[in-house]
Amino acid sequence: MEGQRQESHATLTLAQAHFNNGEYAEAEALYSAYIRRCACAASSDESPGRIF
């Protein structure tokens, strides 16, 4: 699960970099993919950002 957290963090970091550069479509695609992954993981009770 640690790899999923690192991948999630990398995805969010990249999305923020695109946003900061004014590349909004790219940022939106990455944020949307992250949200979909979280929603799917939550429905299977395996959230990638789960703390406990």
Helices and strands as residue ranges (DSSP letters): H 2-20, H 24-43
